[in-house]
């Protein structure tokens, strides 16, 4: 008989551990105190939103944005079966736009990923310089850091940059306060 494991909690962490152990041959039992698994990542139903005999619309409790540097999460999604020869990864959709969240201010709309047109680049630059008040010199430093990451080979990225905290990589401690907050602590949400 193989090894048996009990996992307490069916949130993302518990379900991930259960999946990884089951793939390695463990017999896994998951216990969850709520009536539905998924924790904060589960989908909810927005009551009374269905019309003309349709089901109520789904609502999301939490975040559904997985940047490509979340390699392990995305890899796991491509290994979880869901229906008829498909994996959870088949349900991933690329975002084309994003909102840059700002404490106490309206979010900024920008392109997801690297700007692919002059218009997207102009919007990106305008947002950071005009709305955040980032000085040109500091903005150019940030762009240099992004370009270094984008143009580095996979080995350098995996063996060097993966182990450097983003805050340290962009030299946030040596930047003025406003760029440090906007470029070092900004968060993106897909549209």
N, CA, C and O of each residue as an XYZ file, in Angstrom:
764
protein
N       0.847     -1.182      0.000
C       0.000      0.000      0.000
C       0.887      1.239      0.000
O       1.873      1.296      0.735
N       0.536      2.257     -0.841
C       1.308      3.492     -0.926
C       1.122      4.361      0.297
O       0.322      4.051      1.179
N       1.854      5.431      0.341
C       1.758      6.365      1.454
C       0.463      7.148      1.359
O       0.011      7.503      0.271
N      -0.131      7.414      2.527
C      -1.383      8.164      2.584
C      -1.116      9.515      3.227
O      -0.336      9.637      4.172
N      -1.792     10.533      2.683
C      -1.612     11.896      3.169
C      -2.982     12.534      3.345
O      -3.890     12.314      2.544
N      -3.120     13.324      4.399
C      -4.333     14.112      4.613
C      -3.963     15.575      4.424
O      -2.981     16.051      4.995
N      -4.752     16.293      3.620
C      -4.545     17.720      3.388
C      -5.733     18.447      4.010
O      -6.886     18.146      3.702
N      -5.443     19.406      4.887
C      -6.496     20.187      5.531
C      -6.670     21.500      4.788
O      -5.764     22.332      4.777
N      -7.819     21.691      4.171
C      -8.120     22.914      3.444
C      -8.059     22.697      1.947
O      -7.064     22.206      1.415
N      -9.150     23.075      1.267
C      -9.239     22.879     -0.180
C      -9.181     24.206     -0.910
O      -9.877     24.406     -1.905
N      -8.345     25.119     -0.413
C      -8.065     26.344     -1.143
C      -7.009     26.047     -2.203
O      -6.687     24.886     -2.453
N      -6.478     27.082     -2.817
C      -5.473     26.889     -3.868
C      -4.274     26.111     -3.338
O      -3.792     25.188     -3.995
N      -3.792     26.479     -2.155
C      -2.629     25.789     -1.596
C      -2.893     24.324     -1.330
O      -2.101     23.468     -1.725
N      -4.003     24.022     -0.662
C      -4.330     22.641     -0.342
C      -4.565     21.794     -1.575
O      -4.085     20.664     -1.659
N      -5.305     22.337     -2.535
C      -5.571     21.592     -3.763
C      -4.300     21.382     -4.588
O      -4.129     20.341     -5.223
N      -3.417     22.371     -4.576
C      -2.146     22.231     -5.299
C      -1.299     21.130     -4.678
O      -0.753     20.286     -5.387
N      -1.191     21.138     -3.359
C      -0.420     20.100     -2.664
C      -1.022     18.724     -2.945
O      -0.299     17.770     -3.230
N      -2.353     18.628     -2.862
C      -3.016     17.348     -3.110
C      -2.735     16.857     -4.527
O      -2.456     15.676     -4.734
N      -2.806     17.746     -5.485
C      -2.559     17.373     -6.881
C      -1.116     16.903     -7.077
O      -0.875     15.864     -7.691
N      -0.158     17.673     -6.552
C       1.254     17.303     -6.711
C       1.550     15.953     -6.053
O       2.279     15.137     -6.618
N       0.992     15.714     -4.867
C       1.240     14.443     -4.178
C       0.565     13.276     -4.895
O       1.146     12.196     -5.005
N      -0.658     13.488     -5.384
C      -1.357     12.425     -6.115
C      -0.586     12.037     -7.375
O      -0.508     10.858     -7.718
N      -0.017     13.023     -8.062
C       0.791     12.727     -9.253
C       2.028     11.896     -8.908
O       2.555     11.175     -9.755
N       2.471     12.002     -7.694
C       3.666     11.266     -7.261
C       3.313      9.936     -6.591
O       4.174      9.288     -5.997
N       2.051      9.538     -6.688
C       1.657      8.222     -6.211
C       1.114      8.156     -4.799
O       0.846      7.062     -4.302
N       0.942      9.283     -4.138
C       0.385      9.269     -2.793
C      -1.139      9.128     -2.865
O      -1.776      9.585     -3.814
N      -1.700      8.489     -1.848
C      -3.151      8.438     -1.731
C      -3.534      9.640     -0.857
O      -3.168      9.706      0.316
N      -4.280     10.593     -1.446
C      -4.543     11.873     -0.790
C      -6.020     12.017     -0.448
O      -6.892     11.733     -1.269
N      -6.286     12.462      0.775
C      -7.642     12.824      1.188
C      -7.617     14.289      1.584
O      -6.789     14.708      2.392
N      -8.539     15.078      1.005
C      -8.608     16.506      1.295
C      -9.851     16.773      2.134
O     -10.945     16.321      1.795
N      -9.679     17.506      3.227
C     -10.799     17.912      4.078
C     -10.971     19.418      3.980
O      -9.998     20.168      4.052
N     -12.198     19.850      3.816
C     -12.514     21.281      3.708
C     -13.732     21.560      4.563
O     -14.725     20.836      4.488
N     -13.666     22.619      5.388
C     -14.787     22.941      6.264
C     -15.946     23.631      5.537
O     -17.082     23.584      6.008
N     -15.674     24.261      4.412
C     -16.731     24.906      3.635
C     -17.430     23.872      2.762
O     -16.926     22.764      2.579
N     -18.574     24.230      2.232
C     -19.341     23.284      1.409
C     -18.825     23.179     -0.014
O     -19.234     22.284     -0.753
N     -17.925     24.087     -0.413
C     -17.393     24.069     -1.769
C     -15.872     24.275     -1.708
O     -15.399     25.084     -0.910
N     -15.102     23.560     -2.536
C     -13.648     23.751     -2.542
C     -13.251     25.000     -3.325
O     -14.066     25.589     -4.035
N     -12.003     25.386     -3.183
C     -11.470     26.491     -3.977
C     -11.039     27.688     -3.162
O     -10.266     28.514     -3.646
N     -11.515     27.803     -1.943
C     -11.147     28.963     -1.118
C     -11.516     30.262     -1.812
O     -12.582     30.371     -2.418
N     -10.633     31.245     -1.724
C     -10.897     32.545     -2.350
C     -10.794     32.500     -3.870
O     -11.148     33.472     -4.538
N     -10.319     31.401     -4.423
C     -10.208     31.294     -5.878
C     -11.454     30.673     -6.513
O     -11.531     30.549     -7.735
N     -12.423     30.286     -5.692
C     -13.611     29.643     -6.255
C     -14.500     30.661     -6.956
O     -14.457     31.853     -6.655
N     -15.286     30.186     -7.873
C     -16.281     31.042     -8.514
C     -17.541     31.049     -7.661
O     -17.904     30.040     -7.056
N     -18.193     32.184     -7.622
C     -19.441     32.347     -6.872
C     -20.556     32.626     -7.867
O     -20.298     32.937     -9.030
N     -21.785     32.513     -7.410
C     -22.929     32.848     -8.243
C     -23.485     34.185     -7.772
O     -23.665     34.402     -6.574
N     -23.755     35.071     -8.711
C     -24.366     36.363     -8.397
C     -25.879     36.147     -8.423
O     -26.467     36.059     -9.501
N     -26.517     36.061     -7.254
C     -27.935     35.688     -7.188
C     -28.841     36.614     -8.007
O     -28.621     37.822     -8.093
N     -29.854     36.007     -8.596
C     -30.911     36.715     -9.326
C     -30.418     37.475    -10.555
O     -31.018     38.477    -10.945
N     -29.325     37.006    -11.171
C     -28.828     37.676    -12.378
C     -29.203     36.908    -13.639
O     -29.080     37.445    -14.740
N     -29.657     35.670    -13.504
C     -30.062     34.893    -14.665
C     -31.408     35.383    -15.180
O     -32.311     35.673    -14.395
N     -31.539     35.475    -16.482
C     -32.785     35.944    -17.080
C     -33.251     34.966    -18.147
O     -32.445     34.245    -18.735
N     -34.543     34.946    -18.390
C     -35.139     34.106    -19.436
C     -34.733     32.640    -19.305
O     -34.378     32.003    -20.297
N     -34.783     32.106    -18.092
C     -34.463     30.702    -17.854
C     -32.984     30.377    -17.798
O     -32.621     29.210    -17.648
N     -32.125     31.366    -17.914
C     -30.679     31.121    -17.853
C     -30.223     31.032    -16.397
O     -30.866     31.554    -15.485
N     -29.082     30.346    -16.213
C     -28.490     30.256    -14.877
C     -28.016     31.637    -14.432
O     -27.742     32.505    -15.261
N     -27.921     31.836    -13.104
C     -27.362     33.086    -12.597
C     -25.922     33.235    -13.079
O     -25.226     32.244    -13.298
N     -25.484     34.477    -13.243
C     -24.144     34.765    -13.731
C     -23.092     34.433    -12.674
O     -23.341     34.593    -11.479
N     -21.917     33.972    -13.111
C     -20.849     33.721    -12.141
C     -20.214     35.038    -11.703
O     -20.173     36.008    -12.460
N     -19.735     35.051    -10.499
C     -18.987     36.187     -9.983
C     -17.677     35.662     -9.431
O     -17.581     34.486     -9.080
N     -16.686     36.498     -9.352
C     -15.384     36.064     -8.876
C     -15.088     36.684     -7.522
O     -15.274     37.884     -7.317
N     -14.630     35.855     -6.612
C     -14.288     36.300     -5.270
C     -12.904     36.924     -5.258
O     -12.642     37.871     -4.517
N     -12.046     36.396     -6.065
C     -10.659     36.843     -6.034
C     -10.094     37.067     -7.407
O     -10.818     37.339     -8.365
N      -8.841     36.955     -7.486
C      -8.035     37.409     -8.585
C      -7.866     36.306     -9.613
O      -7.675     35.141     -9.263
N      -7.938     36.675    -10.872
C      -7.854     35.710    -11.958
C      -6.770     36.095    -12.956
O      -6.940     35.893    -14.158
N      -5.696     36.627    -12.492
C      -4.631     37.110    -13.355
C      -3.373     36.312    -13.049
O      -2.902     36.310    -11.911
N      -2.832     35.642    -14.040
C      -1.644     34.834    -13.848
C      -0.563     35.293    -14.823
O      -0.512     34.811    -15.954
N       0.306     36.219    -14.401
C       1.389     36.657    -15.288
C       2.236     35.458    -15.700
O       2.303     34.465    -14.975
N       2.876     35.545    -16.846
C       3.642     34.402    -17.348
C       4.816     34.027    -16.442
O       5.348     32.922    -16.546
N       5.225     34.948    -15.546
C       6.311     34.562    -14.642
C       5.798     33.696    -13.488
O       6.597     33.234    -12.674
N       4.470     33.463    -13.397
C       3.916     32.484    -12.451
C       4.014     31.105    -13.106
O       3.011     30.403    -13.234
N       5.198     30.727    -13.510
C       5.401     29.508    -14.297
C       4.843     28.264    -13.620
O       4.245     27.418    -14.286
N       5.026     28.138    -12.319
C       4.614     26.920    -11.622
C       3.098     26.789    -11.575
O       2.564     25.690    -11.725
N       2.400     27.905    -11.367
C       0.932     27.875    -11.341
C       0.408     27.471    -12.714
O      -0.473     26.619    -12.825
N       0.953     28.088    -13.752
C       0.497     27.796    -15.115
C       0.836     26.350    -15.493
O       0.030     25.668    -16.127
N       2.018     25.887    -15.109
C       2.392     24.493    -15.374
C       1.405     23.544    -14.702
O       0.974     22.563    -15.307
N       1.049     23.831    -13.462
C       0.086     22.991    -12.749
C      -1.257     22.984    -13.476
O      -1.893     21.936    -13.589
N      -1.693     24.147    -13.969
C      -2.973     24.210    -14.681
C      -2.972     23.331    -15.931
O      -4.005     22.768    -16.294
N      -1.831     23.211    -16.582
C      -1.747     22.382    -17.781
C      -1.664     20.895    -17.445
O      -1.681     20.063    -18.352
N      -1.574     20.547    -16.169
C      -1.545     19.145    -15.761
C      -2.827     18.694    -15.077
O      -2.988     17.503    -14.809
N      -3.745     19.617    -14.786
C      -4.990     19.259    -14.095
C      -6.075     18.944    -15.129
O      -6.447     19.803    -15.928
N      -6.576     17.714    -15.108
C      -7.645     17.382    -16.050
C      -8.957     18.044    -15.632
O      -9.221     18.215    -14.442
N      -9.779     18.416    -16.620
C     -11.087     18.981    -16.255
C     -12.241     18.347    -17.017
O     -13.233     17.978    -16.389
N     -12.167     18.202    -18.318
C     -13.247     17.546    -19.066
C     -12.692     17.010    -20.375
O     -11.734     17.558    -20.921
N     -13.282     15.958    -20.868
C     -13.002     15.330    -22.164
C     -11.655     15.690    -22.790
O     -11.584     16.517    -23.700
N     -10.611     15.072    -22.301
C      -9.261     15.249    -22.859
C      -8.763     16.690    -22.839
O      -7.908     17.059    -23.643
N      -9.274     17.484    -21.952
C      -8.822     18.869    -21.820
C      -8.232     19.063    -20.430
O      -8.489     18.289    -19.507
N      -7.442     20.109    -20.310
C      -6.825     20.460    -19.038
C      -7.320     21.840    -18.619
O      -7.849     22.590    -19.439
N      -7.149     22.168    -17.353
C      -7.538     23.482    -16.858
C      -6.839     24.574    -17.660
O      -7.426     25.628    -17.904
N      -5.598     24.341    -18.073
C      -4.847     25.314    -18.864
C      -5.532     25.716    -20.157
O      -5.293     26.810    -20.669
N      -6.383     24.846    -20.694
C      -7.114     25.196    -21.912
C      -8.080     26.373    -21.683
O      -8.523     27.004    -22.642
N      -8.398     26.661    -20.439
C      -9.329     27.744    -20.131
C      -8.626     29.093    -19.924
O      -9.289     30.109    -19.714
N      -7.301     29.108    -19.981
C      -6.572     30.369    -19.843
C      -6.772     31.223    -21.092
O      -6.762     30.711    -22.212
N      -6.951     32.505    -20.894
C      -7.139     33.451    -21.992
C      -6.135     34.581    -21.814
O      -5.973     35.107    -20.713
N      -5.467     34.950    -22.888
C      -4.492     36.037    -22.810
C      -5.211     37.377    -22.657
O      -6.191     37.653    -23.348
N      -4.716     38.186    -21.758
C      -5.254     39.533    -21.571
C      -4.568     40.485    -22.545
O      -3.361     40.382    -22.766
N      -5.325     41.404    -23.122
C      -4.745     42.390    -24.027
C      -4.586     43.744    -23.354
O      -3.737     44.540    -23.753
N      -5.389     44.007    -22.344
C      -5.312     45.265    -21.600
C      -5.241     44.970    -20.112
O      -5.604     43.882    -19.664
N      -4.776     45.933    -19.364
C      -4.667     45.783    -17.914
C      -5.000     47.111    -17.261
O      -4.950     48.165    -17.894
N      -5.340     47.037    -15.982
C      -5.522     48.241    -15.176
C      -4.393     48.287    -14.169
O      -4.112     47.292    -13.501
N      -3.756     49.413    -14.057
C      -2.697     49.603    -13.075
C      -3.345     50.241    -11.857
O      -3.743     51.405    -11.894
N      -3.451     49.467    -10.770
C      -4.116     49.945     -9.561
C      -3.252     50.972     -8.848
O      -2.029     50.841     -8.786
N      -3.909     52.003     -8.307
C      -3.203     53.056     -7.577
C      -3.982     53.362     -6.306
O      -5.194     53.572     -6.353
N      -3.302     53.386     -5.192
C      -3.957     53.661     -3.918
C      -4.560     55.062     -3.921
O      -3.857     56.046     -4.150
N      -5.866     55.149     -3.665
C      -6.537     56.438     -3.553
C      -6.758     57.163     -4.865
O      -7.202     58.311     -4.852
N      -6.465     56.542     -5.999
C      -6.635     57.174     -7.309
C      -7.290     56.185     -8.264
O      -7.296     54.978     -8.024
N      -7.838     56.717     -9.345
C      -8.434     55.856    -10.362
C      -7.345     55.015    -11.024
O      -6.219     55.484    -11.192
N      -7.671     53.770    -11.404
C      -6.668     52.942    -12.082
C      -6.363     53.481    -13.471
O      -7.172     54.186    -14.074
N      -5.180     53.138    -13.966
C      -4.769     53.526    -15.313
C      -4.920     52.333    -16.244
O      -4.522     51.220    -15.901
N      -5.492     52.561    -17.416
C      -5.604     51.508    -18.407
C      -4.309     51.472    -19.226
O      -3.810     52.508    -19.665
N      -3.779     50.271    -19.421
C      -2.576     50.119    -20.229
C      -2.627     48.772    -20.935
O      -3.508     47.957    -20.661
N      -1.697     48.539    -21.832
C      -1.661     47.258    -22.528
C      -1.052     46.212    -21.599
O      -0.197     46.523    -20.770
N      -1.496     44.991    -21.747
C      -0.918     43.892    -20.981
C       0.329     43.427    -21.722
O       0.279     43.173    -22.926
N       1.417     43.319    -21.030
C       2.656     42.916    -21.679
C       3.368     44.108    -22.291
O       3.068     45.263    -21.988
N       4.301     43.804    -23.144
C       5.119     44.827    -23.783
C       4.288     45.584    -24.822
O       3.554     44.956    -25.586
N       4.385     46.918    -24.870
C       3.653     47.667    -25.900
C       4.007     47.152    -27.292
O       5.173     46.912    -27.605
N       2.961     46.985    -28.132
C       3.158     46.426    -29.469
C       2.910     47.446    -30.573
O       2.960     47.113    -31.758
N       2.644     48.683    -30.183
C       2.434     49.734    -31.185
C       2.914     51.051    -30.596
O       3.116     51.166    -29.387
N       3.091     52.034    -31.452
C       3.496     53.368    -30.994
C       2.423     53.946    -30.077
O       2.743     54.608    -29.090
N       1.145     53.701    -30.395
C       0.052     54.214    -29.562
C       0.096     53.605    -28.160
O      -0.097     54.314    -27.173
N       0.350     52.290    -28.065
C       0.433     51.643    -26.754
C       1.643     52.145    -25.976
O       1.557     52.353    -24.766
N       2.769     52.341    -26.657
C       3.965     52.858    -25.999
C       3.720     54.276    -25.486
O       4.122     54.615    -24.373
N       3.065     55.098    -26.293
C       2.760     56.469    -25.887
C       1.849     56.474    -24.659
O       2.062     57.258    -23.734
N       0.840     55.608    -24.646
C      -0.064     55.519    -23.498
C       0.699     55.106    -22.242
O       0.485     55.667    -21.168
N       1.586     54.127    -22.380
C       2.387     53.648    -21.255
C       3.246     54.773    -20.677
O       3.237     55.009    -19.469
N       3.983     55.460    -21.540
C       4.858     56.551    -21.101
C       4.043     57.688    -20.488
O       4.398     58.205    -19.429
N       2.964     58.075    -21.141
C       2.113     59.160    -20.642
C       1.570     58.841    -19.259
O       1.570     59.697    -18.374
N       1.105     57.607    -19.072
C       0.556     57.211    -17.769
C       1.571     57.373    -16.651
O       1.261     57.946    -15.606
N       2.776     56.872    -16.862
C       3.762     56.933    -15.797
C       4.296     58.329    -15.555
O       4.498     58.723    -14.406
N       4.524     59.074    -16.603
C       5.124     60.395    -16.414
C       4.082     61.414    -15.974
O       4.300     62.144    -15.007
N       2.962     61.472    -16.666
C       1.947     62.480    -16.341
C       1.168     62.129    -15.077
O       1.002     62.974    -14.197
N       0.692     60.896    -14.981
C      -0.177     60.532    -13.863
C       0.587     60.206    -12.589
O       0.108     60.493    -11.492
N       1.760     59.614    -12.717
C       2.526     59.259    -11.529
C       3.556     60.314    -11.167
O       4.085     60.309    -10.055
N       3.842     61.204    -12.078
C       4.863     62.205    -11.806
C       6.256     61.604    -11.738
O       7.119     62.111    -11.021
N       6.480     60.540    -12.471
C       7.792     59.902    -12.473
C       8.743     60.749    -13.309
O       8.463     60.990    -14.483
N       9.854     61.207    -12.746
C      10.826     61.973    -13.528
C      11.388     61.137    -14.682
O      11.530     59.920    -14.561
N      11.706     61.799    -15.803
C      12.220     61.108    -16.989
C      13.403     60.205    -16.659
O      13.466     59.064    -17.115
N      14.329     60.715    -15.874
C      15.547     59.946    -15.564
C      15.193     58.629    -14.867
O      15.769     57.584    -15.171
N      14.260     58.689    -13.950
C      13.869     57.481    -13.216
C      13.035     56.556    -14.099
O      13.139     55.333    -13.998
N      12.217     57.136    -14.956
C      11.430     56.332    -15.884
C      12.360     55.574    -16.831
O      12.157     54.387    -17.086
N      13.368     56.253    -17.344
C      14.313     55.607    -18.256
C      15.100     54.497    -17.549
O      15.417     53.477    -18.160
N      15.417     54.695    -16.261
C      16.081     53.643    -15.488
C      15.181     52.409    -15.408
O      15.643     51.285    -15.601
N      13.898     52.624    -15.125
C      12.957     51.512    -15.041
C      12.858     50.792    -16.388
O      12.867     49.562    -16.434
N      12.764     51.551    -17.481
C      12.688     50.958    -18.821
C      13.951     50.137    -19.102
O      13.877     49.053    -19.681
N      15.104     50.659    -18.690
C      16.355     49.910    -18.872
C      16.284     48.572    -18.143
O      16.697     47.551    -18.692
N      15.764     48.563    -16.911
C      15.632     47.314    -16.149
C      14.706     46.336    -16.863
O      15.004     45.145    -16.949
N      13.584     46.836    -17.374
C      12.642     45.980    -18.093
C      13.303     45.408    -19.344
O      13.155     44.222    -19.638
N      14.032     46.248    -20.083
C      14.698     45.787    -21.306
C      15.782     44.746    -20.999
O      15.971     43.800    -21.764
N      16.485     44.922    -19.889
C      17.498     43.934    -19.496
C      16.829     42.577    -19.288
O      17.329     41.558    -19.765
N      15.704     42.560    -18.580
C      14.999     41.297    -18.360
C      14.484     40.713    -19.666
O      14.608     39.513    -19.908
N      13.903     41.567    -20.509
C      13.292     41.093    -21.754
C      14.308     40.546    -22.748
O      13.984     39.667    -23.546
N      15.526     41.055    -22.705
C      16.521     40.646    -23.701
C      17.532     39.641    -23.160
O      18.472     39.268    -23.862
N      17.347     39.205    -21.933
C      18.271     38.227    -21.351
C      17.874     36.817    -21.762
O      16.696     36.526    -21.969
N      18.861     35.956    -21.877
C      18.587     34.563    -22.235
C      17.891     33.857    -21.067
O      17.935     34.313    -19.925
N      17.253     32.738    -21.386
C      16.494     31.992    -20.386
C      17.394     31.539    -19.229
O      16.983     31.598    -18.070
N      18.611     31.092    -19.532
C      19.511     30.631    -18.467
C      19.829     31.754    -17.485
O      19.807     31.544    -16.272
N      20.125     32.947    -18.006
C      20.431     34.064    -17.111
C      19.195     34.412    -16.278
O      19.293     34.652    -15.074
N      18.044     34.436    -16.925
C      16.806     34.756    -16.200
C      16.566     33.737    -15.085
O      16.284     34.113    -13.947
N      16.678     32.433    -15.417
C      16.409     31.381    -14.430
C      17.453     31.322    -13.326
O      17.117     31.111    -12.160
N      18.734     31.510    -13.691
C      19.804     31.318    -12.721
C      20.177     32.584    -11.955
O      20.763     32.501    -10.876
N      19.847     33.750    -12.499
C      20.239     34.989    -11.837
C      19.029     35.836    -11.434
O      18.801     36.068    -10.247
N      18.263     36.291    -12.412
C      17.180     37.237    -12.127
C      16.054     36.628    -11.299
O      15.421     37.331    -10.511
N      15.797     35.343    -11.464
C      14.736     34.675    -10.703
C      14.975     34.777     -9.202
O      14.030     34.710     -8.416
N      16.237     34.939     -8.801
C      16.606     34.933     -7.389
C      16.795     36.338     -6.820
O      17.135     36.484     -5.646
N      16.580     37.368     -7.629
C      16.727     38.749     -7.166
C      15.339     39.339     -6.954
O      14.537     39.351     -7.888
N      15.030     39.826     -5.759
C      13.727     40.458     -5.563
C      13.554     41.645     -6.519
O      14.494     42.404     -6.754
N      12.358     41.792     -7.059
C      12.056     42.858     -8.017
C      12.437     44.219     -7.455
O      13.015     45.039     -8.169
N      12.124     44.474     -6.189
C      12.423     45.751     -5.528
C      13.911     46.072     -5.636
O      14.294     47.209     -5.914
N      14.753     45.043     -5.408
C      16.199     45.242     -5.485
C      16.662     45.345     -6.935
O      17.552     46.135     -7.248
N      16.059     44.546     -7.826
C      16.453     44.551     -9.234
C      16.294     45.940     -9.847
O      17.161     46.381    -10.601
N      15.187     46.644     -9.531
C      14.980     47.976    -10.109
C      15.654     49.066     -9.279
O      15.580     50.242     -9.634
N      16.315     48.691     -8.170
C      16.995     49.676     -7.335
C      16.033     50.653     -6.694
O      16.320     51.847     -6.603
N      14.879     50.144     -6.243
C      13.829     51.016     -5.724
C      14.289     51.852     -4.533
O      13.817     52.976     -4.359
N      15.193     51.333     -3.713
C      15.665     52.097     -2.551
C      16.459     53.339     -2.949
O      16.566     54.282     -2.165
N      17.016     53.347     -4.161
C      17.782     54.498     -4.630
C      16.935     55.471     -5.457
O      17.457     56.473     -5.946
N      15.660     55.196     -5.617
C      14.768     56.054     -6.410
C      14.059     57.044     -5.499
O      14.019     56.874     -4.280
N      13.498     58.087     -6.117
C      12.710     59.035     -5.332
C      11.431     58.347     -4.876
O      11.082     57.287     -5.396
N      10.735     58.927     -3.924
C       9.573     58.288     -3.309
C       8.490     57.927     -4.318
O       8.020     56.789     -4.312
N       8.070     58.858     -5.193
C       6.956     58.587     -6.097
C       7.253     57.442     -7.067
O       6.429     56.534     -7.180
N       8.390     57.440     -7.775
C       8.675     56.297     -8.645
C       8.815     54.995     -7.870
O       8.461     53.925     -8.365
N       9.333     55.097     -6.652
C       9.508     53.894     -5.858
C       8.147     53.257     -5.590
O       8.009     52.036     -5.657
N       7.148     54.074     -5.288
C       5.820     53.543     -5.027
C       5.155     53.058     -6.305
O       4.550     51.986     -6.316
N       5.255     53.825     -7.378
C       4.545     53.460     -8.612
C       5.220     52.337     -9.381
O       4.527     51.465     -9.905
N       6.531     52.323     -9.468
C       7.223     51.326    -10.270
C       7.640     50.111     -9.434
O       7.889     49.036     -9.981
N       7.715     50.278     -8.134
C       8.134     49.163     -7.289
C       6.995     48.450     -6.603
O       7.129     47.278     -6.250
N       5.864     49.130     -6.402
C       4.768     48.519     -5.682
C       3.462     48.528     -6.466
O       2.418     48.174     -5.918
N       3.496     48.921     -7.725
C       2.276     48.916     -8.535
C       1.770     47.497     -8.725
O       2.547     46.544     -8.674
N       0.473     47.353     -8.944
C      -0.071     46.025     -9.204
C      -0.948     46.079    -10.445
O      -1.647     47.063    -10.687
N      -0.902     45.019    -11.217
C      -1.671     44.958    -12.465
C      -2.843     44.000    -12.318
O      -2.725     42.952    -11.685
N      -3.962     44.364    -12.901
C      -5.117     43.490    -12.995
C      -5.569     43.461    -14.440
O      -5.637     44.506    -15.087
N      -5.880     42.275    -14.961
C      -6.306     42.215    -16.364
C      -7.696     42.790    -16.535
O      -8.493     42.805    -15.597
N      -7.981     43.261    -17.735
C      -9.322     43.751    -18.049
C     -10.114     42.647    -18.694
O     -11.278     42.844    -19.041
